Amino acid sequence: MALSVGLRSVFCAAILLAAANGASAADGQPAAAFGPEVSLVEPTGGFVGKLELDSYQGQIGTPIAVTGTDLPANETLDLVWRTSIGSWKVENSEYHGREYKPVGYLIQKVTTDADGGFTASFNAPEDFGFWHDVTVQNAERVFNQATFYIDMTITLKPESGPVGTPINVEVKGIGRQQLQNSWMLLYDNKYTGWISSVSTGGSASFVIPAAGGPGTHVIEVQHGDFTFPYRNMQQSPEPDRPRFALNFEITDGAAVIPAPVDQQILTSVRDLPPVGDLTVTPSFSVVGQPVTVAGSGFEPGKSYPVNWTTVTGNRVDGHGWEENSSVIAEATADAAGNIEFSLNTPDDLGGSHTLWIDDGGTQREGTVWISPSAAPIDVGSGPAGTTFTLNIKGVGWSETANIYTIVYDNAYIGYSCGFNSQGTLEIILHATGEPGMHFIDLYPAIYKGKEGRPKNFRIPQLTAAEDHPGEEIPIFRYAFEVTAPN
């Protein structure tokens, strides 16, 4: 069916660790299979001719045949795919929502014949889902356009396995518009968290553990603009939005346990601050990890106090936060004017901390970046009702870094904040459920912000490893064995 202008209708622990600590976010550029970005010229003076697609809807990869008729004759024109580049808006450690910049990508050059016709073909690209315009244009105007609808798809890999199996969930074709860009996952009717794809061009990939007893477990994905899933979608303003329900079969066999949490720290951090006058090695660390600081150009033989900058404050009383410094070390320049000293990363908030030396009125600076780290669970087994504690160091202070949300057997049970405790979390929990292995996952989230819709605050961001706004923050995964009923 052709759709032209006027017809648009309304854990295998290694796997678990890799998904939890995925390296960097995608660059946000969708439709990467196409050519370069082209100008977004607008239709002026009315449309010319006709542009038709043999298919107007399908999944990523769907073959699409294009036919143009009655266009300017014997001209080389651009066939363009229109979409958006998504990005998070984070300024001065505050969350201001998300934005989508309209862009167009060259599918291919086409040359019309003497009658103004051409044919072409392409495959629907991996991109944001729902409606996309396909235009035929030159640098000055759009001659005509058609529309293609990318369907959302969800796959589980694997679809069965023993308790604790890392379930890789892949979602393609998430939208970018209101009522299309905020999707929630439920596990056996329990709210797990939300799925984002702002900087990853409509695609999301994350891992959840297989939780519960042997048998069939239902994983649902539904849209929700106001924190939780919209359960009567068929009666909503956009009733045709998809709803998904997939089964995972827990089989007999030994439980799959997450990697030790000390192996779940980040191995790389994107967007580190630039190196200053003082070079810090390594460029990021966890609390207690040794670091070396070096600089040159100082007065030989002179001793210099080294200052550490941190952030203190109180979000609850509305006074916000402020930076302050204190002397953390002292270093003496050698005969060549070089300074080098070592310290253990202070027990402080996560994120960027400035080290500085007053060199005759000039502030010489370097940066230590603290990434969150977790201690092993204090009690790993016991009967139902057993109390156990999770301890995290290096939790950040910004609106995108200062909370962790807690998920027990894929059910969201609350959040924890590390700002008032200078980056330290002590989370006291009680073991529940039938005898066997149970799983506790800590996901980064957004504490608050200036975004009206969708409301995705203080809830687990399942896709944080690839698409979290602001700082890059690890996901932590634990297991507890209930040995007997309470």
Secondary structure as UniProt FT lines:
FT   TURN            5..6
FT   HELIX           13..20
FT   TURN            32..33
FT   STRAND          37..38
FT   STRAND          50..53
FT   STRAND          57..58
FT   TURN            60..61
FT   STRAND          63..69
FT   TURN            73..74
FT   STRAND          76..91
FT   TURN            92..93
FT   STRAND          94..111
FT   TURN            114..115
FT   STRAND          118..123
FT   STRAND          130..137
FT   STRAND          142..150
FT   STRAND          153..157
FT   STRAND          160..162
FT   TURN            163..164
FT   STRAND          166..172
FT   TURN            178..180
FT   STRAND          183..187
FT   TURN            188..189
FT   STRAND          190..195
FT   TURN            198..202
FT   STRAND          204..209
FT   STRAND          215..223
FT   TURN            231..232
FT   HELIX           233..235
FT   TURN            239..240
FT   STRAND          244..251
FT   HELIX           261..263
FT   STRAND          279..281
FT   STRAND          284..285
FT   TURN            287..288
FT   STRAND          290..295
FT   TURN            300..301
FT   STRAND          303..314
FT   TURN            315..318
FT   STRAND          320..332
FT   TURN            335..336
FT   STRAND          339..344
FT   STRAND          351..359
FT   TURN            360..361
FT   STRAND          362..370
FT   STRAND          373..374
FT   STRAND          381..382
FT   TURN            384..385
FT   STRAND          387..393
FT   TURN            399..401
FT   STRAND          403..408
FT   TURN            409..410
FT   STRAND          411..417
FT   TURN            419..423
FT   STRAND          425..430
FT   STRAND          436..444
FT   TURN            462..463
FT   HELIX           464..467
FT   STRAND          476..482
//
